[in-house]
Amino acid sequence: MKSMLYQAYQNHMDLTEPWRKGAASALKYLNLVPQGISDKLFGRLAAALELISRASLSYARPAYGIDRVQVGNGELEVTEEVVYATPFGSLLRFKKEQAPEQPRLLLVAPMSGHFATLLRGTVKTLLQDHDVYITDWHNPRDIPLDHGRFGLDDYTEHLISFLGQLGPRPHMVAICQPSVSALAAAAIMSEDNHPARPASLTLMAGPIDTRIQPTKVNEFAKSKPLNWFEDNLISYVPLQCNGAFRLVYPGFVQLAAFVSMNLERHIKQHLDLANHLVKGETEKAETIKTFYDEYFAVMDLPAEFYIETIRDVFQEHLLPQGKLTYHGRPVNPASIKRMGLMTVEGEKDDICSIGQTLAAQDLCTGVRAYRKVHHMQAGVGHYGVFSGKRWNNEIYPLLRDFVHVNS
């Protein structure tokens, strides 16, 4: 089952591709029909063709689409610049033309089934007051097998290398899952007195200690033995891809799990999309299409990274117990000194509950109390911690001030 599942899925998608392309082509011609000619009939046909043409996933990273950003009283042009790259990820800088000197900040994106572009709103907000870099992870299905494995240690190693590219006293903000690796990287760099160790570390909705108020996600991770995850969720990358035979947790399997958690909502959204198209409500339809263009752009996870994360973070809780290692070397959060530490949680977060990220404050005993900040945001779930109005208006101003105080 492990070796055939992804291959069977890819074969099915390849075989049905002509139908989707045909529907997309027919839709273009249908849009040329003058308005008023049996609008209802054409609306229904257009809706059907739209849904058929969209019945697939994308394995290519969407564009960030950040061309300009407000800085002070004016707008500055933004260009993307790859500063450093490995087969598994790029350090991407959002370079602002003629920008004043601002704190350099590494935004650490999760490797969890979607591309780093899921954080475009976070990036756009941070760009107002910071020189922003992001961990732009590559899709493992495109990475040839001879580039080797990618596990939890490799993720942490990438963060250390990326911070090294930013130079002295950068700042690091980790969103969700990579909070463990971000804390480990900060500890190792502090112990080594690394010249690019972070001046501040912000952990947002991250699973530092999932023993605290376990969520359904946490309980599921502990409900099965590790070999169940290996046998049921890991597959070989299909022959058609550059990364053929690499073992991964496929993006389409992850997406199926995400969708099943809110299945009724996703079905309703697509019924709403069809109705908006029938009625000619293009703006409402575009909003739904834009969301699902991003949501259905999926990324596989390297099998080693996924299995080690399940084992070390969610089953054995190595970091809070002082047992986590980095290439065999103990990770000691108490070694973090002369660094600001901020933790952020969401009141209604059903993925990473209240207390799980705050646990980092107790682990980092070497950080002075006056350099520690914790914020629990009322009224937001997981995604509201780093996107949306509450992030922009309530959380970001606190983070901005924290970074600037520690610069």
Legacy VTK file of the C-alpha trace (Angstrom):
# vtk DataFile Version 3.0
C-alpha trace
ASCII
DATASET POLYDATA
POINTS 407 float
0.000 0.000 0.000
2.813 2.381 0.941
4.529 2.140 -2.415
1.419 2.205 -4.642
-0.953 4.806 -3.185
0.735 7.969 -4.499
1.523 6.337 -7.856
-2.132 5.296 -8.300
-3.300 8.807 -7.422
-0.858 10.413 -9.883
-1.900 7.997 -12.650
-5.557 8.905 -12.054
-4.806 12.646 -12.164
-2.803 12.252 -15.382
-5.602 10.255 -17.038
-8.281 12.801 -16.111
-6.187 15.859 -17.019
-7.665 16.117 -20.580
-11.184 16.442 -19.070
-10.115 19.310 -16.832
-8.272 21.062 -19.662
-11.256 20.591 -21.941
-13.583 22.101 -19.336
-11.236 25.074 -18.879
-11.100 25.666 -22.653
-14.871 25.399 -23.001
-15.280 27.879 -20.162
-13.136 30.447 -21.992
-15.336 30.189 -25.099
-18.512 30.282 -23.027
-17.398 33.567 -21.480
-17.437 35.090 -24.996
-21.194 34.552 -25.306
-23.020 37.935 -25.089
-24.790 38.674 -21.808
-28.552 38.210 -21.805
-28.668 35.106 -24.023
-30.243 32.535 -21.729
-28.184 33.752 -18.794
-29.508 31.112 -16.393
-28.664 28.196 -18.702
-25.204 29.543 -19.485
-24.632 30.351 -15.813
-25.301 26.750 -14.822
-23.084 25.428 -17.599
-20.309 27.851 -16.644
-20.559 26.771 -13.000
-20.317 23.091 -13.952
-17.300 23.689 -16.208
-15.601 25.788 -13.527
-15.965 23.035 -10.909
-14.710 20.355 -13.332
-11.684 22.427 -14.357
-10.805 23.017 -10.694
-11.092 19.358 -9.638
-7.348 18.923 -9.149
-4.500 19.876 -6.858
-1.458 21.964 -7.699
2.050 20.894 -6.678
3.643 24.176 -7.737
4.236 27.014 -5.293
1.787 29.898 -5.859
3.211 33.411 -6.241
3.584 35.609 -3.175
2.274 38.507 -5.261
3.748 41.210 -3.010
4.826 43.973 -5.398
4.483 47.046 -3.188
4.230 47.719 0.531
3.412 50.734 2.673
6.437 51.938 4.653
5.889 55.111 6.671
4.069 57.632 4.508
4.974 56.112 1.160
4.841 52.930 -0.892
7.998 51.013 -1.785
8.518 48.460 -4.550
9.207 44.903 -3.416
11.267 42.348 -5.316
11.976 38.727 -4.365
15.621 37.743 -4.045
16.964 34.238 -3.325
19.853 34.912 -0.949
20.855 31.305 -0.328
19.486 27.933 -1.379
19.828 24.206 -0.781
17.982 21.406 -2.620
15.326 21.508 0.136
14.710 25.205 0.622
15.544 28.782 -0.303
16.212 31.766 1.913
13.999 34.313 0.169
14.306 38.024 0.828
11.559 40.536 0.103
13.837 43.386 -0.911
12.372 46.887 -0.673
13.762 49.543 -2.985
15.201 52.582 -1.172
14.014 51.335 2.226
15.424 52.785 5.457
17.518 50.445 7.583
15.176 48.097 9.464
15.635 45.054 11.738
16.444 41.892 9.730
13.852 39.211 10.441
13.655 35.533 9.461
10.076 34.275 9.206
10.120 30.502 9.685
7.291 28.882 7.728
5.874 25.496 8.692
6.576 22.454 6.552
3.079 21.056 6.878
1.435 20.322 3.560
1.161 23.853 2.209
3.770 26.191 0.755
5.269 29.134 2.624
3.006 31.373 0.500
0.299 30.592 3.060
2.068 33.310 5.083
1.912 36.039 2.417
-0.388 38.151 4.616
2.008 37.755 7.549
4.909 38.798 5.311
3.083 41.841 3.974
2.349 43.091 7.490
5.910 42.461 8.737
7.381 44.292 5.723
6.113 47.638 7.010
8.785 47.766 9.717
11.249 44.934 9.005
13.694 43.612 6.423
11.914 40.289 5.905
13.359 36.912 4.861
11.364 33.659 4.715
12.130 29.936 4.682
10.734 29.046 1.253
10.621 25.226 1.422
10.811 23.186 -1.802
8.430 20.355 -2.677
10.155 16.989 -2.013
8.476 15.422 -5.041
10.699 17.687 -7.160
13.953 16.870 -5.308
15.972 13.964 -6.792
16.691 11.093 -4.421
20.471 11.582 -4.640
20.166 14.792 -2.582
19.628 12.580 0.467
17.247 12.667 3.403
15.658 15.596 5.248
14.801 15.094 8.905
14.160 17.237 11.967
17.893 17.889 12.483
18.197 19.011 8.862
15.366 21.501 9.377
17.131 22.966 12.437
20.424 23.021 10.530
18.750 25.018 7.755
17.577 27.622 10.271
21.113 28.020 11.634
22.502 28.367 8.095
19.794 30.837 7.061
20.349 33.003 10.151
24.063 32.981 9.326
23.231 34.601 5.994
21.350 37.452 7.734
24.407 38.562 9.696
24.722 39.740 13.335
21.669 40.205 15.576
18.818 39.092 13.316
15.359 38.290 14.660
13.478 35.017 14.213
9.693 34.502 14.149
8.475 30.887 13.929
4.894 30.048 13.007
3.344 26.881 14.451
5.144 23.554 13.874
8.757 24.848 13.453
8.720 26.502 16.892
10.544 23.422 18.250
13.327 23.688 15.649
13.518 27.477 16.084
14.004 27.092 19.840
16.585 24.342 19.255
18.490 26.500 16.736
18.496 29.460 19.152
19.808 27.231 21.970
22.597 25.680 19.883
23.656 29.070 18.471
23.654 30.637 21.951
25.772 27.810 23.354
28.259 28.244 20.492
28.222 32.036 20.802
27.351 32.110 17.088
27.738 35.651 15.664
24.294 35.424 13.989
22.401 34.073 17.008
18.995 35.781 17.153
18.572 39.012 19.099
14.976 37.947 19.661
12.904 34.804 19.197
9.117 34.859 18.714
7.170 31.594 18.827
3.584 31.750 17.570
1.075 28.936 18.204
3.844 26.330 18.347
3.806 22.811 19.908
6.569 23.270 22.493
4.826 20.984 25.017
1.789 19.114 23.675
1.186 17.380 27.015
-0.579 20.609 28.076
-4.318 20.581 27.251
-3.953 18.126 24.321
-6.046 18.910 21.229
-7.670 16.357 18.912
-4.613 16.664 16.663
-2.310 15.866 19.617
-4.477 12.952 20.730
-4.507 11.451 17.235
-0.690 11.654 17.062
-0.500 9.615 20.293
-3.326 7.206 19.489
-1.303 5.092 17.058
2.120 3.452 17.236
4.800 5.071 15.083
4.817 2.197 12.568
1.105 2.861 11.878
2.030 6.302 10.482
4.854 4.763 8.447
2.669 1.988 7.030
-0.475 4.040 6.332
0.634 7.592 5.480
4.031 7.256 3.792
4.337 6.611 0.035
6.958 6.703 -2.693
6.973 9.735 -4.995
5.575 8.636 -8.408
7.791 7.757 -11.369
6.609 10.833 -13.302
8.316 13.217 -10.821
11.932 14.361 -10.415
11.888 13.033 -6.852
10.771 9.539 -7.930
11.105 6.899 -5.191
11.647 9.477 -2.417
9.537 8.521 0.620
7.048 11.261 1.541
3.834 12.000 3.373
1.885 13.013 0.227
0.255 16.432 0.074
-3.040 15.021 -1.201
-3.304 12.718 1.828
-2.617 15.645 4.178
-5.216 17.765 2.395
-7.794 14.984 2.706
-7.162 14.987 6.468
-7.519 18.808 6.661
-10.721 18.769 4.593
-12.285 15.930 6.604
-11.974 18.041 9.781
-14.370 20.601 8.271
-16.000 18.624 5.453
-19.432 20.296 5.623
-17.857 23.758 5.403
-15.829 22.858 2.298
-18.850 21.298 0.559
-20.906 24.409 1.350
-18.150 26.666 -0.024
-18.174 24.847 -3.362
-21.974 24.906 -3.543
-21.779 28.650 -2.813
-19.178 29.023 -5.575
-21.502 27.340 -8.073
-24.441 29.537 -6.985
-22.369 32.738 -7.256
-21.320 31.755 -10.782
-24.908 30.974 -11.808
-26.029 34.377 -10.508
-23.104 36.210 -12.073
-21.730 37.281 -8.674
-18.143 37.288 -9.897
-16.584 39.119 -6.947
-17.965 36.647 -4.396
-16.933 33.748 -6.636
-13.382 35.134 -6.963
-12.987 35.314 -3.178
-13.762 31.593 -2.872
-11.601 30.693 -5.880
-8.627 32.639 -4.522
-8.849 30.844 -1.174
-8.994 27.386 -2.762
-6.234 28.157 -5.274
-3.941 28.454 -2.234
-5.593 25.715 -0.177
-5.334 23.178 -3.008
-1.678 23.995 -3.703
-0.149 21.178 -1.683
3.373 20.160 -0.788
4.602 16.710 0.187
6.588 16.243 3.397
9.843 14.263 3.538
8.999 11.024 5.335
11.914 11.379 7.784
10.839 14.867 8.837
7.207 13.858 9.327
7.914 10.648 11.277
10.571 12.299 13.481
8.202 15.191 14.239
5.421 12.777 15.247
7.847 10.807 17.434
9.951 13.561 19.037
7.398 16.376 19.355
3.984 14.743 19.693
4.637 11.294 21.155
7.808 11.484 23.264
7.809 15.253 24.084
11.606 15.346 24.007
12.097 19.141 24.166
10.144 19.884 27.381
11.708 16.825 29.028
15.258 17.982 28.227
15.891 14.975 25.954
15.912 16.589 22.490
19.185 16.344 20.590
20.633 18.038 17.512
22.941 15.707 15.546
23.390 13.782 18.810
24.131 16.909 20.855
21.764 17.809 23.755
19.541 20.849 23.127
19.552 23.018 26.248
17.039 25.932 26.155
18.537 27.227 29.440
21.672 28.184 27.462
19.702 30.955 25.702
20.848 34.274 27.146
20.912 37.921 26.053
17.924 37.229 23.775
14.317 38.446 23.850
11.649 35.719 23.978
8.046 36.283 22.942
5.306 33.645 22.844
1.879 34.150 21.256
-1.207 31.943 21.576
-4.815 32.071 20.380
-7.731 31.650 22.767
-9.697 29.401 20.389
-6.769 27.505 18.837
-7.894 23.888 18.310
-4.542 22.809 16.821
-2.113 24.193 19.410
-3.949 24.915 22.650
-3.278 27.540 25.314
-0.180 26.741 27.353
1.657 24.663 24.744
3.697 27.599 23.388
3.902 29.412 26.731
5.886 26.387 27.977
8.950 27.843 26.196
9.059 30.626 28.805
9.690 28.097 31.597
12.304 26.185 29.572
14.358 29.306 28.811
15.558 29.969 32.355
18.581 31.926 31.107
16.422 34.681 29.594
15.884 37.559 32.005
12.263 38.141 33.073
12.213 41.666 31.636
13.078 40.268 28.186
10.183 37.793 28.200
6.789 38.644 26.705
3.693 36.446 26.441
0.466 37.342 24.665
-2.762 35.347 24.557
-4.995 36.772 21.842
-8.690 36.632 22.711
-11.171 35.507 20.086
-8.847 33.885 17.524
-8.191 30.339 16.393
-4.953 28.939 15.014
-4.757 30.953 11.773
-5.940 34.127 13.495
-2.673 34.229 15.437
-0.737 35.171 12.283
-3.351 36.377 9.781
-6.444 38.566 9.664
-7.611 41.686 11.481
-6.637 40.670 15.029
-3.112 39.813 13.838
-2.769 43.130 12.025
-4.341 45.355 14.676
-3.588 43.681 18.007
-0.796 41.081 17.761
1.527 42.685 15.214
1.971 46.021 17.072
3.157 44.052 20.134
5.552 41.955 18.043
6.885 45.043 16.230
7.611 46.833 19.510
9.196 43.694 21.001
11.550 43.307 18.016
12.533 46.974 18.043
13.218 46.979 21.797
15.545 43.971 21.293
17.330 45.355 18.217
LINES 1 408
407 0 1 2 3 4 5 6 7 8 9 10 11 12 13 14 15 16 17 18 19 20 21 22 23 24 25 26 27 28 29 30 31 32 33 34 35 36 37 38 39 40 41 42 43 44 45 46 47 48 49 50 51 52 53 54 55 56 57 58 59 60 61 62 63 64 65 66 67 68 69 70 71 72 73 74 75 76 77 78 79 80 81 82 83 84 85 86 87 88 89 90 91 92 93 94 95 96 97 98 99 100 101 102 103 104 105 106 107 108 109 110 111 112 113 114 115 116 117 118 119 120 121 122 123 124 125 126 127 128 129 130 131 132 133 134 135 136 137 138 139 140 141 142 143 144 145 146 147 148 149 150 151 152 153 154 155 156 157 158 159 160 161 162 163 164 165 166 167 168 169 170 171 172 173 174 175 176 177 178 179 180 181 182 183 184 185 186 187 188 189 190 191 192 193 194 195 196 197 198 199 200 201 202 203 204 205 206 207 208 209 210 211 212 213 214 215 216 217 218 219 220 221 222 223 224 225 226 227 228 229 230 231 232 233 234 235 236 237 238 239 240 241 242 243 244 245 246 247 248 249 250 251 252 253 254 255 256 257 258 259 260 261 262 263 264 265 266 267 268 269 270 271 272 273 274 275 276 277 278 279 280 281 282 283 284 285 286 287 288 289 290 291 292 293 294 295 296 297 298 299 300 301 302 303 304 305 306 307 308 309 310 311 312 313 314 315 316 317 318 319 320 321 322 323 324 325 326 327 328 329 330 331 332 333 334 335 336 337 338 339 340 341 342 343 344 345 346 347 348 349 350 351 352 353 354 355 356 357 358 359 360 361 362 363 364 365 366 367 368 369 370 371 372 373 374 375 376 377 378 379 380 381 382 383 384 385 386 387 388 389 390 391 392 393 394 395 396 397 398 399 400 401 402 403 404 405 406
